[in-house]
Amino acid sequence: MEATEERSDAPDAPVVPDASDPSRPRRRGRTPRLAGAAALLGVVAGTCAGYLVQADREPTKLPSLSQSVIEQAKGEVEPLSAAQDRQVRTDGDLRKLLLAKPRGTRTADWLPRDGWMDLAAYAGDYTDAGAEFSSLVTDQFRRAAVTGWRVGHAYSVEIRLVQFRQEDSMAATDSSHNLQDDAESVSPTDSWSIPGTGDGRAYVHNHAPLYSAEAHAWRGDIAMEIWAYSSKPITRKTITDLAERQMERL
């Protein structure tokens, strides 16, 4: 669905306190951050040991330091333009960042007419909608913009931009990585990196008679999802081109 001018923004999902139930499994993708914290603690411990050794030694006279005085620049710093400041774009109407429906295609009739998916609608697409709803609340789901199109009855595309508040975690990154893990678990599947996206990846699932493809990447607080279905095999170029063009708009 092409972006409309009638509504500039979606109402944010209500802020709900983080779940404290210890039995709730953590979402994948957070272990490396914990490992990094453990590594940092190791460095701090080593530094403290070094200070204890130095404390018993005679102080060494240091050479004099000389540095030219740098005058502070005068005037105000010019703010970034809307084209340079990514947050200006992503805090506005996300629907305007979605790819436009190609000419000659029909709007997907299963999508919401206003182009927004609320928390319940987004969670409802998962097998265990209740568990996903709780997980999204914990991950501070903010909103999701969606578009899609059909070519006859043989080919369809759906694109989602899912935004998180990210006050406590890198939820957009986690969401993208989780979906990548799910895609890689399907066989037979071919996959490729999406140029210019860091760790974004595209997948083609070769299952007749209904073939499918998907792409997942993230930028800042937004996770991009692309889903395509066809009665014929979907090529690498088709799915990666869609993903590249959508990510360029972010």
C-alpha positions as CSV (number, residue, x, y, z in Angstrom):
1,M,0.0,0.0,0.0
2,E,1.4,3.3,-0.9
3,A,2.0,5.9,1.8
4,T,-0.8,8.3,2.4
5,E,-0.7,11.9,3.7
6,E,-3.8,11.7,5.8
7,R,-2.0,10.2,8.9
8,S,1.5,11.2,9.7
9,D,2.3,8.8,12.4
10,A,1.0,5.7,14.3
11,P,0.1,5.9,17.9
12,D,2.9,4.3,19.9
13,A,2.2,1.0,21.7
14,P,1.8,1.6,25.4
15,V,4.9,1.4,27.6
16,V,4.7,-1.8,29.7
17,P,7.2,-2.6,32.5
18,D,9.7,-5.2,31.7
19,A,8.7,-8.8,32.5
20,S,10.4,-10.1,35.6
21,D,9.4,-13.8,35.4
22,P,12.7,-15.8,35.7
23,S,11.1,-18.7,33.9
24,R,10.6,-16.7,30.7
25,P,13.3,-17.8,28.2
26,R,15.6,-15.0,26.9
27,R,15.4,-14.3,23.2
28,R,18.4,-15.3,21.2
29,G,21.1,-12.8,20.3
30,R,21.9,-11.4,23.8
31,T,24.6,-13.9,24.8
32,P,27.5,-12.0,23.0
33,R,26.7,-8.9,25.0
34,L,27.0,-10.9,28.3
35,A,30.3,-12.4,27.1
36,G,31.6,-8.9,26.3
37,A,30.7,-7.8,29.8
38,A,32.6,-10.8,31.2
39,A,35.6,-9.9,29.1
40,L,35.5,-6.3,30.4
41,L,35.4,-7.5,34.0
42,G,38.5,-9.6,33.3
43,V,40.3,-6.5,32.0
44,V,39.3,-4.5,35.0
45,A,40.6,-7.2,37.4
46,G,43.9,-7.3,35.6
47,T,44.2,-3.5,35.8
48,C,43.6,-3.6,39.6
49,A,46.3,-6.2,40.0
50,G,48.7,-3.9,38.1
51,Y,47.9,-1.0,40.4
52,L,48.7,-3.1,43.5
53,V,52.2,-4.0,42.0
54,Q,52.9,-0.3,41.2
55,A,52.0,0.8,44.7
56,D,55.1,-0.9,46.2
57,R,57.5,0.8,43.8
58,E,59.3,4.2,44.0
59,P,57.5,6.8,42.0
60,T,59.1,7.6,38.6
61,K,59.5,11.3,37.7
62,L,57.5,12.1,34.6
63,P,58.7,14.4,31.8
64,S,57.1,17.8,31.7
65,L,54.1,18.1,29.4
66,S,53.7,20.9,26.9
67,Q,50.8,21.5,24.8
68,S,49.7,24.5,22.7
69,V,46.5,26.1,23.8
70,I,43.6,25.4,21.4
71,E,41.0,28.1,21.3
72,Q,37.4,27.1,21.5
73,A,35.5,27.6,18.3
74,K,32.9,30.4,18.4
75,G,29.4,30.3,17.2
76,E,26.7,27.6,17.3
77,V,27.0,24.1,15.8
78,E,24.7,23.8,12.8
79,P,22.2,21.0,13.3
80,L,22.0,18.1,10.9
81,S,19.5,18.4,8.1
82,A,16.6,15.9,7.8
83,A,18.6,14.1,5.1
84,Q,21.6,13.6,7.4
85,D,19.7,12.9,10.6
86,R,18.4,9.4,10.4
87,Q,16.2,9.8,13.6
88,V,14.3,12.6,12.0
89,R,13.2,10.2,9.3
90,T,12.5,7.1,11.4
91,D,10.5,9.1,14.1
92,G,8.1,10.3,11.4
93,D,5.7,8.4,9.2
94,L,7.4,5.0,8.7
95,R,5.0,4.3,5.8
96,K,6.8,6.9,3.7
97,L,10.0,4.8,4.0
98,L,8.4,1.7,2.6
99,L,9.0,0.8,-1.1
100,A,6.2,2.0,-3.4
101,K,4.0,-0.6,-5.0
102,P,5.3,-1.3,-8.5
103,R,3.3,-0.4,-11.5
104,G,1.1,-3.1,-12.9
105,T,0.7,-4.8,-9.5
106,R,-2.3,-5.0,-7.2
107,T,-2.4,-4.0,-3.5
108,A,-2.3,-7.1,-1.3
109,D,-5.9,-7.4,0.0
110,W,-4.9,-9.1,3.3
111,L,-3.0,-6.1,4.6
112,P,-4.5,-3.4,6.8
113,R,-5.7,-0.5,4.7
114,D,-4.0,2.2,6.7
115,G,-0.6,0.5,6.5
116,W,-0.1,0.0,10.2
117,M,0.2,-3.2,12.2
118,D,-0.4,-2.9,16.0
119,L,1.1,-5.2,18.6
120,A,-1.7,-7.7,18.6
121,A,-1.8,-8.0,14.7
122,Y,1.9,-8.4,14.5
123,A,2.1,-11.1,17.2
124,G,-0.9,-12.8,15.7
125,D,1.2,-13.9,12.7
126,Y,3.3,-16.2,14.9
127,T,2.4,-19.8,15.7
128,D,2.4,-19.1,19.4
129,A,0.8,-15.6,19.3
130,G,0.4,-15.4,23.1
131,A,4.1,-16.1,23.8
132,E,5.2,-13.7,21.0
133,F,2.9,-11.0,22.4
134,S,4.6,-11.2,25.8
135,S,8.0,-11.2,24.2
136,L,7.2,-8.1,22.1
137,V,6.0,-6.3,25.2
138,T,9.2,-7.1,27.0
139,D,11.2,-6.0,23.9
140,Q,9.3,-2.7,23.9
141,F,7.6,-3.0,20.5
142,R,6.7,0.4,19.3
143,R,5.0,0.1,15.9
144,A,5.1,-1.6,12.5
145,A,4.5,-0.2,9.0
146,V,3.6,-2.7,6.3
147,T,3.0,-2.7,2.5
148,G,2.6,-5.4,-0.1
149,W,1.4,-6.3,-3.6
150,R,0.3,-9.1,-5.8
151,V,1.0,-10.0,-9.4
152,G,-2.0,-12.1,-10.6
153,H,-2.4,-15.2,-8.3
154,A,1.1,-16.5,-8.7
155,Y,3.3,-13.9,-6.9
156,S,3.0,-11.8,-3.8
157,V,5.3,-9.6,-1.7
158,E,5.0,-8.2,1.9
159,I,7.4,-5.7,3.5
160,R,7.4,-4.8,7.1
161,L,9.4,-2.1,9.1
162,V,9.2,-3.0,12.8
163,Q,10.3,-0.4,15.2
164,F,11.3,-0.8,18.9
165,R,11.9,1.7,21.6
166,Q,15.3,0.1,22.5
167,E,15.6,1.7,26.0
168,D,17.0,-1.6,27.5
169,S,18.2,-3.8,24.7
170,M,19.0,-3.9,20.9
171,A,15.6,-5.4,20.2
172,A,15.7,-4.7,16.4
173,T,18.9,-6.6,16.1
174,D,17.6,-9.5,18.1
175,S,14.4,-9.6,16.1
176,S,16.4,-9.7,12.8
177,H,18.8,-12.4,14.1
178,N,15.9,-14.5,15.4
179,L,14.1,-14.5,12.1
180,Q,17.4,-15.3,10.3
181,D,17.9,-18.3,12.6
182,D,14.3,-19.5,11.8
183,A,15.0,-19.1,8.0
184,E,18.2,-21.1,8.2
185,S,16.4,-24.0,10.0
186,V,14.3,-24.6,6.9
187,S,15.5,-27.1,4.3
188,P,16.2,-26.9,1.4
189,T,17.2,-23.3,1.6
190,D,19.8,-21.1,-0.2
191,S,21.0,-17.9,1.5
192,W,23.1,-14.8,0.7
193,S,24.3,-11.7,2.4
194,I,22.5,-8.4,1.5
195,P,25.1,-5.9,0.3
196,G,25.4,-2.8,2.4
197,T,23.5,-4.1,5.4
198,G,26.2,-5.6,7.6
199,D,24.8,-8.9,8.7
200,G,21.5,-8.8,6.7
201,R,20.7,-11.9,4.8
202,A,18.2,-13.1,2.1
203,Y,16.8,-16.6,1.8
204,V,15.1,-18.7,-0.9
205,H,13.2,-21.8,0.1
206,N,12.9,-24.3,-2.7
207,H,9.6,-26.0,-1.7
208,A,7.3,-26.9,-4.6
209,P,4.5,-26.2,-5.4
210,L,4.6,-22.9,-3.3
211,Y,8.0,-21.3,-3.4
212,S,9.0,-18.6,-0.9
213,A,11.8,-16.2,-0.1
214,E,12.5,-13.8,2.8
215,A,15.0,-11.2,3.8
216,H,15.9,-9.8,7.2
217,A,18.1,-6.9,8.2
218,W,18.1,-4.0,10.7
219,R,19.2,-0.4,11.0
220,G,19.1,1.5,14.3
221,D,15.8,0.7,16.0
222,I,14.1,-0.7,12.9
223,A,14.0,-4.4,11.8
224,M,13.2,-4.9,8.1
225,E,11.2,-8.0,7.0
226,I,10.5,-9.1,3.4
227,W,8.3,-12.1,2.6
228,A,7.7,-13.3,-1.0
229,Y,5.6,-16.2,-2.3
230,S,5.3,-17.6,-5.8
231,S,4.2,-20.6,-7.8
232,K,7.6,-20.5,-9.5
233,P,11.1,-20.5,-8.0
234,I,12.2,-17.1,-6.7
235,T,15.6,-15.9,-7.8
236,R,18.4,-14.6,-5.7
237,K,18.3,-11.3,-7.6
238,T,14.6,-10.8,-7.0
239,I,14.8,-11.0,-3.2
240,T,18.2,-9.3,-2.7
241,D,17.2,-6.4,-5.0
242,L,14.0,-5.8,-2.9
243,A,16.0,-5.9,0.3
244,E,18.7,-3.5,-1.0
245,R,16.3,-1.0,-2.3
246,Q,14.2,-1.1,1.0
247,M,17.3,-0.7,3.2
248,E,18.5,2.2,1.1
249,R,15.3,4.1,2.1
250,L,16.3,3.7,5.8
